[in-house]
Amino acid sequence: MARDIPPDTFMSSTPVKPAGAKRAARATEARPPVRAQQRLTYLIGNLDRLLRRQMSDALAPLGVTLAQYTALSVLEARGALSNAQLAVRSFITPQSANEVMVAMAARGFVTREADPNHGRVILLRLTDEGSAILRECERVLRPLERRMLGDDLTAADAVQVQRTLELFVRNLRD
């Protein structure tokens, strides 16, 4: 007779597995309890809010917003992109990306050129000034990252955390 068990409750005894459920069982065994997953999402959200605020504060003296820093980083990593491509990779709307690009073009951080393959598409490219301000942004953000990682995290631990966070991003994008 089946018992009504709340979906977020894990039983301490081993349940009887239906035939052919080995792979599903292995996947379930590797997962932490649901309450821990909820706590993990809360912690990651809390970290995101803290980082956004503290990164914005650190970038403000340079006259660079967090959205601009993200766009500069994406353009450096990806090369020339359309406004729509930049918006997707920067986690902002195309309208916001356009506002960010207009402000950055006015400061000489990016150029806007017609795409030779698509007449209506404008490609955005990082300039030398954009690369220089990006280096300055990274310099002012380095102490924040060091503080976040703390003294107890080894370099290997930091690499593992980064890999895990990248996995989380890939899992949610799929």
C-alpha positions in Angstrom: 0.0 0.0 0.0 1.5 3.3 -1.0 1.9 6.1 1.5 1.4 9.8 0.8 4.9 11.3 1.2 5.4 15.0 0.6 7.6 15.5 -2.5 10.3 17.2 -0.5 10.7 14.4 2.0 13.4 11.7 1.6 12.9 8.4 3.3 15.8 7.1 5.4 15.1 3.5 4.4 15.9 2.2 1.0 12.7 2.1 -1.2 11.9 -0.9 -3.5 13.0 0.0 -7.0 10.9 -1.0 -10.0 12.6 -3.1 -12.6 14.7 -1.1 -15.1 15.1 1.9 -12.8 18.9 1.6 -12.1 19.9 4.7 -14.1 17.1 6.8 -12.5 18.1 5.5 -9.1 21.8 6.5 -9.6 20.7 10.0 -10.7 18.5 10.3 -7.7 21.1 9.1 -5.3 23.6 11.7 -6.5 21.2 14.6 -5.7 21.0 16.3 -2.3 17.6 16.4 -0.6 15.2 18.9 -2.1 15.4 21.2 0.9 19.1 21.5 0.3 18.5 22.3 -3.4 16.1 25.0 -2.4 18.7 26.4 0.0 21.3 26.2 -2.7 19.2 28.2 -5.1 18.5 30.7 -2.4 22.2 31.0 -1.6 23.1 31.5 -5.3 20.4 34.1 -5.6 21.7 35.9 -2.5 25.3 35.7 -3.9 24.0 37.2 -7.2 22.4 40.1 -5.4 25.5 40.8 -3.2 27.8 40.6 -6.2 25.6 42.9 -8.3 25.5 45.5 -5.6 29.2 45.4 -4.7 30.4 45.1 -8.4 28.2 48.2 -9.2 29.7 50.1 -6.3 33.2 49.2 -7.4 32.6 50.1 -11.0 30.8 53.4 -10.3 34.0 55.5 -9.8 35.0 54.5 -13.3 31.7 55.6 -14.7 30.9 52.1 -15.9 27.7 50.2 -15.1 27.5 46.5 -14.4 25.6 46.1 -17.8 28.4 48.0 -19.6 31.1 45.8 -17.8 29.2 42.7 -18.9 28.9 43.9 -22.5 32.6 44.8 -22.6 33.5 41.4 -21.3 31.3 39.6 -23.8 32.6 41.7 -26.7 36.2 40.9 -25.7 35.4 37.2 -25.5 33.2 36.9 -28.6 34.5 39.6 -30.9 32.0 41.5 -33.1 28.4 40.9 -32.3 25.0 42.2 -33.3 22.9 44.0 -30.7 20.6 41.0 -30.4 23.5 38.6 -29.9 25.0 40.9 -27.3 21.7 41.1 -25.5 21.4 37.3 -25.2 24.9 36.8 -24.0 24.7 39.8 -21.5 21.4 38.6 -20.0 19.6 41.9 -20.9 16.8 42.8 -23.4 17.7 44.0 -26.9 16.3 47.5 -25.9 18.6 47.6 -22.9 21.5 46.4 -24.9 20.9 49.2 -27.4 20.9 51.8 -24.6 24.1 50.3 -23.2 25.8 50.4 -26.6 24.7 54.0 -27.4 26.3 55.1 -24.1 29.5 53.0 -24.7 29.8 54.2 -28.3 29.6 57.8 -27.1 32.5 57.2 -24.8 34.5 55.5 -27.5 34.4 52.0 -26.0 32.8 50.3 -29.0 32.3 51.0 -32.7 29.1 50.3 -34.6 29.5 49.1 -38.2 27.1 47.6 -40.7 27.4 43.9 -41.1 28.7 43.2 -44.6 26.6 40.1 -44.8 23.4 41.6 -43.5 22.5 45.1 -44.6 20.3 45.9 -41.6 22.5 44.4 -38.9 24.9 46.6 -37.0 28.0 44.9 -35.6 29.4 46.1 -32.3 33.2 45.9 -31.8 35.4 46.7 -28.8 37.8 49.5 -29.3 41.3 50.0 -27.8 39.6 52.4 -25.3 37.0 49.7 -24.5 39.8 47.2 -23.9 41.6 49.7 -21.6 38.5 50.4 -19.5 37.8 46.7 -19.3 41.3 46.1 -17.9 40.6 48.9 -15.4 37.2 47.3 -14.4 38.9 44.0 -13.9 41.5 45.7 -11.7 38.9 47.2 -9.4 36.9 44.0 -9.2 39.9 41.8 -8.4 39.8 42.6 -4.6 36.1 41.8 -4.5 36.7 38.4 -6.1 39.6 37.7 -3.7 37.4 38.7 -0.7 34.6 36.4 -2.0 36.9 33.4 -2.4 38.4 34.0 1.1 41.6 32.5 2.5 40.3 29.0 3.0 39.5 28.2 -0.6 42.4 26.6 -2.5 43.1 27.3 -6.2 41.8 23.8 -7.0 38.6 24.4 -5.0 38.1 27.7 -6.9 38.4 25.9 -10.2 35.9 23.3 -9.0 33.4 25.9 -7.9 33.8 27.6 -11.3 33.2 24.3 -13.2 30.2 23.6 -11.0 28.7 27.1 -11.6 29.3 26.7 -15.4 27.5 23.3 -15.2 24.5 25.0 -13.4 24.3 27.6 -16.2 24.5 25.0 -18.9 21.8 22.9 -17.2 19.4 25.8 -17.0 20.1 27.0 -20.5 19.1 23.6 -22.0 
